[in-house]
Structures are given as structure tokens and as C-alpha cells.
């Protein structure tokens, strides 16, 4: 027996409408075509599916079995069709984000909070990109967006600029280096440098300043939370380098000061790395728009 979705829709329509004429109108086919479809289905089944002489038209026992099947399967088919339509129209989908910038958790959460209200059908997840190779994961479609400050020339990947920031030196107001107008690599010799628990190559202070100058701090202390880093700095337990917007946003204490790195300062850019094939998805465009909006807010704090 070759059973198709249209056969199940026919059985249900005739049962709901109580006759061929109204069922044909609901299915948008002629009554003759509907009768022909029923005869072909009964020929395949080898049994009658309707009690012909009843009014309204009733299903036979065999027809009731198909009706139960239709009531079970058709809602699942309709749900799948709606899901595919939402995916096609960009109303739903998957947005798994990897973050290579540890401090960006504090910037990204407000963005995602605004995003989820407008796009509730998008599956959002965050994976710390520090624990795995985020860019290969993006290319293999294991994640859908990577927040990074290190653009690469990768096939099929686009780096969309989010905002510029400056990594700044942070020290207790009473620290001797607080009296300097700017901080150079040599100033870190003999200091305890408090950082996020991130490999050196992904920390601006190392990649942009200390590694090129071949300078090593006296000690490195790794701390997970920005607020705790600032607490330790304010207590003169060490110095740190953080993005300028992070220091402005957290506003933990007045017992520490910030200074630019080098006389001219250092400017870095944060990007959203996405697959080129995904850039026109409406929810992807919306996330990047919200990210830019939040970035502008941070720069005016």
C-alpha cells in the first residue's frame, strides 16, 4: 500500500467536513478528483474506507484506523514544515558563539539579553573559545560566530568589525607607576601582573607589548573575574592591563587609576567572525547590530 500525506489529509478532511463536497473545497480540489483519489486508496487497501450510504459520510473501521494515523502524523509534518519555513525565512536557527576575548563576557551578556527577546526561536549558546580552537570550529560549523581581536585570512570566513578599544594599564592610586603619564614594557619588570586565565598569546599586554619587547614580569597571577582583578589592584596586590571599556563599565573603586600603554597608546579592534554564507541571515544581522549598539554605549560610559 502506497500511502502519501495527501491521502491522510483527505481522510481527515472528509471526516471533519462530513461529506465530499465540503472536503473537496477545503482541500482545494474538485469533487471528482477527490472521489478518484478515494477509490484509488481503497483499491490499494483492499477494503472500503467509508460507509457510503451514511449522512454525514462516515469512516469505516479501516478508515478510522487511517484517521488515527493522520491525527498522529499530520501535526508533526505541519510542525516540521513551520520549522523549515522559519529557518528559510531566518526567524529561527542556531547561534552558537565562541569568545576568544575573556573580558567580552561582560559586554556580550547585555547583547544576548536584548537579542533573546526578539528572536526566541534562535538556539543561542556560548562556548569559551579559550578552551578550544575557535576558528577551525567556525569553519567546521561547530560554532556560528567567534568574537575575536585577531582577524585571519580564512576561506569562507568574514570578520565584521564591532568596535575599537584600548588596553590600559591599571594600578593602585598609591602605586609608584601611577605617577607616570604612560606605561612602557620595561615598567612591568619587577611587577606582579594580574591577568585572566588565558594563554599569553591571547592577552593584549603580552602580544602587543611584552613579547615584542622581550620583557617578563616578576610574577603572574591569574584571576577569573574582572571585579576581583580590580579589587586586587586597588589593594596594591599587583597591576593589570584591561580593555578601557571594561574598566569604565565595572567601576569597582576609586582606589585605582588607568594609564595608556606607550606614549601613543595601543588600539585594538574587536571583530565578529562569521561564515560568509551566514552573513545575510536576519538574526545574524540583528545580533551584529545589537553588538554595535552596545559597543557605542560602552564607549560613551
C-alpha positions in Angstrom: 0.0 0.0 0.0 1.5 3.3 -1.1 0.3 5.8 1.4 1.0 9.5 1.0 0.5 12.6 3.1 -2.3 13.7 0.8 -4.2 10.5 1.5 -4.1 11.2 5.2 -5.2 14.8 4.6 -8.1 13.5 2.5 -9.2 11.1 5.2 -9.2 13.8 7.9 -10.9 16.4 5.7 -13.8 14.1 4.8 -14.2 13.1 8.5 -14.1 16.7 9.7 -16.4 18.0 6.9 -18.8 15.1 6.8 -19.0 14.9 3.0 -17.1 15.0 -0.3 -18.3 18.5 -1.4 -17.1 20.4 1.6 -13.9 18.3 1.9 -13.0 19.0 -1.8 -13.5 22.7 -1.1 -11.3 22.6 1.9 -8.6 20.6 0.0 -8.9 23.0 -3.0 -9.5 20.1 -5.5 -12.6 19.1 -7.5 -15.1 16.6 -6.0 -14.4 14.3 -8.9 -10.7 14.3 -8.2 -11.4 13.6 -4.6 -13.6 10.7 -5.4 -11.0 9.3 -7.8 -8.3 9.6 -5.0 -10.5 7.7 -2.5 -11.2 4.9 -5.0 -7.5 4.5 -5.7 -6.7 4.4 -2.0 -9.4 1.8 -1.4 -8.2 -0.3 -4.3 -4.7 -0.3 -2.7 -6.1 -1.1 0.8 -8.4 -3.8 -0.5 -11.2 -2.6 1.9 -13.8 0.2 2.0 -12.7 3.2 4.0 -16.1 4.9 4.1 -19.7 3.9 4.8 -21.2 5.2 1.6 -24.9 5.4 2.5 -24.5 7.3 5.7 -25.1 11.0 6.1 -22.9 12.6 7.1 -20.4 10.4 5.4 -18.7 8.2 8.0 -15.4 6.3 8.1 -15.4 2.5 8.2 -13.3 0.7 10.8 -10.4 0.7 8.3 -11.0 4.4 7.7 -10.9 5.1 11.4 -7.5 3.4 11.6 -6.2 5.8 8.9 -7.8 8.7 10.7 -5.9 7.9 13.9 -2.7 7.7 11.8 -3.5 11.0 10.2 -4.1 12.7 13.6 -0.8 11.4 14.8 1.4 12.2 11.8 -0.1 15.4 10.2 0.6 17.7 13.2 4.2 16.5 13.2 4.5 17.2 9.5 3.0 20.6 9.9 5.3 21.4 12.7 8.3 20.4 10.6 7.1 22.5 7.7 6.7 25.5 10.0 10.2 24.9 11.4 11.7 24.7 7.9 9.8 27.9 6.9 11.2 29.7 9.9 14.7 28.5 9.1 14.3 29.6 5.5 13.0 33.0 6.5 15.7 33.5 9.1 13.3 33.6 12.0 14.9 30.6 13.7 18.1 28.8 13.7 21.3 28.1 15.7 23.7 30.8 17.0 26.5 29.2 19.0 29.1 31.7 19.9 32.8 31.2 20.8 34.6 34.0 22.7 38.4 34.4 22.4 38.2 37.7 24.4 37.8 36.7 28.1 36.6 40.2 29.1 33.9 40.1 26.4 31.6 38.1 28.6 30.7 41.3 30.4 30.0 43.0 27.1 28.2 40.2 25.4 25.6 39.3 28.0 23.6 42.5 27.7 23.6 42.0 23.9 22.2 38.5 24.2 19.6 39.6 26.7 18.2 42.0 24.2 18.6 39.5 21.4 16.6 36.7 23.0 13.5 38.8 23.5 13.2 39.5 19.7 14.5 36.1 18.5 13.1 33.5 21.0 13.3 30.7 18.4 17.0 31.0 17.8 19.0 28.5 19.8 21.8 30.6 21.5 24.7 29.1 23.3 28.2 30.4 24.4 31.4 28.4 24.3 34.6 29.9 25.8 36.8 30.0 22.7 39.8 29.9 25.0 39.3 26.2 25.7 39.5 25.0 22.0 40.4 26.3 18.6 37.5 28.6 17.8 38.3 29.4 14.1 38.6 25.8 12.9 35.4 25.1 14.8 33.7 28.0 12.9 34.8 26.6 9.6 33.6 23.1 10.5 30.2 24.7 11.6 30.6 23.6 15.2 30.1 27.2 16.2 28.5 30.1 14.2 30.2 33.2 15.4 33.6 33.9 17.1 34.3 37.1 19.0 38.0 37.8 18.4 40.5 40.6 18.2 42.8 38.6 15.8 41.5 38.6 12.3 42.8 35.9 9.9 42.6 35.3 6.2 40.4 32.2 6.2 38.4 30.8 3.3 34.6 31.3 3.7 35.0 33.5 6.8 34.3 37.2 7.2 35.5 39.4 10.1 32.9 42.0 10.8 34.2 45.0 12.9 32.4 45.5 16.1 34.4 48.3 17.8 37.8 49.7 18.7 39.2 49.6 22.2 42.4 50.4 24.0 44.1 48.1 26.5 45.1 50.3 29.5 47.4 49.8 32.5 45.6 49.6 35.8 47.3 50.2 39.2 46.5 51.3 42.7 46.4 55.0 43.1 49.3 54.8 45.6 51.4 52.7 43.2 54.7 54.4 42.1 53.8 53.8 38.4 50.5 55.7 38.9 52.6 58.9 38.7 53.7 58.2 35.2 51.8 59.7 32.2 52.1 56.4 30.2 53.5 52.9 30.8 56.2 51.1 28.8 57.2 47.5 28.6 60.2 48.0 30.9 57.8 49.2 33.7 56.5 45.7 34.1 59.8 44.3 35.3 59.6 43.5 39.0 55.8 43.8 39.0 53.1 41.1 39.7 50.9 41.1 36.7 47.3 40.1 37.3 45.6 38.6 34.2 42.7 36.5 33.1 43.4 32.7 33.0 44.3 32.9 29.3 47.4 31.9 27.3 49.8 34.7 26.8 49.4 35.0 23.0 45.7 36.0 23.6 46.4 38.7 26.1 47.0 42.2 24.7 49.6 43.1 27.3 51.8 40.2 26.1 51.0 40.2 22.3 51.2 43.9 21.8 53.8 45.0 24.4 55.8 42.5 26.5 56.6 39.7 24.0 57.9 42.2 21.3 60.0 43.9 24.0 61.1 40.6 25.5 60.1 41.7 29.0 59.0 39.3 31.7 57.1 40.4 34.8 58.3 39.3 38.2 55.2 37.2 38.7 51.8 36.4 37.0 48.6 35.9 39.0 45.6 34.6 37.1 42.1 35.6 38.2 38.8 34.7 36.5 36.6 37.7 37.4 37.2 41.3 36.4 35.8 42.6 39.7 38.3 40.5 41.6 41.2 41.7 39.4 40.2 45.3 40.2 39.9 44.5 43.9 43.4 43.1 44.0 44.8 46.0 42.0 43.1 48.6 44.3 44.6 46.7 47.3 48.1 47.1 45.6 48.5 43.3 45.2 49.7 43.8 41.6 49.0 45.6 38.4 46.9 44.7 35.4 46.0 45.5 31.8 42.4 45.6 30.8 40.3 46.9 27.9 39.4 50.6 28.6 35.7 49.9 28.3 35.9 47.1 30.9 37.4 49.4 33.5 34.7 52.1 32.7 31.9 49.6 32.8 32.8 47.8 36.1 33.6 51.0 38.1 34.6 48.9 41.1 36.5 51.5 43.1 38.2 54.9 43.0 41.4 53.4 44.6 43.0 52.6 41.2 44.0 54.6 38.1 44.4 53.8 34.5 47.3 54.9 32.2 47.8 54.3 28.4 50.3 51.7 27.2 53.2 53.5 25.5 53.2 57.2 24.7 50.8 56.9 21.7 48.6 54.3 23.3 47.6 51.0 21.7 44.4 50.5 19.8 42.8 47.1 19.2 39.7 46.1 17.2 37.1 43.5 18.2 35.5 41.5 15.4 32.7 39.0 14.9 34.0 36.2 12.7 31.2 34.6 10.8 30.8 32.3 7.8 30.1 34.2 4.6 27.1 32.0 3.9 25.5 33.1 7.2 26.0 36.9 7.0 22.6 37.6 5.4 20.6 35.6 8.0 18.3 38.1 9.6 19.1 37.0 13.2 22.8 37.2 12.5 22.5 40.8 11.1 20.4 41.7 14.2 23.0 40.3 16.7 25.7 42.3 15.0 23.5 45.4 15.1 22.9 45.0 18.8 26.6 44.3 19.4 27.5 47.6 17.7 24.8 49.4 19.6 26.1 48.1 22.9 29.7 49.0 21.9 28.7 52.6 21.2 27.1 52.7 24.7 30.3 51.4 26.3 32.4 53.9 24.5 30.4 56.8 26.0 30.2 55.5 29.6 
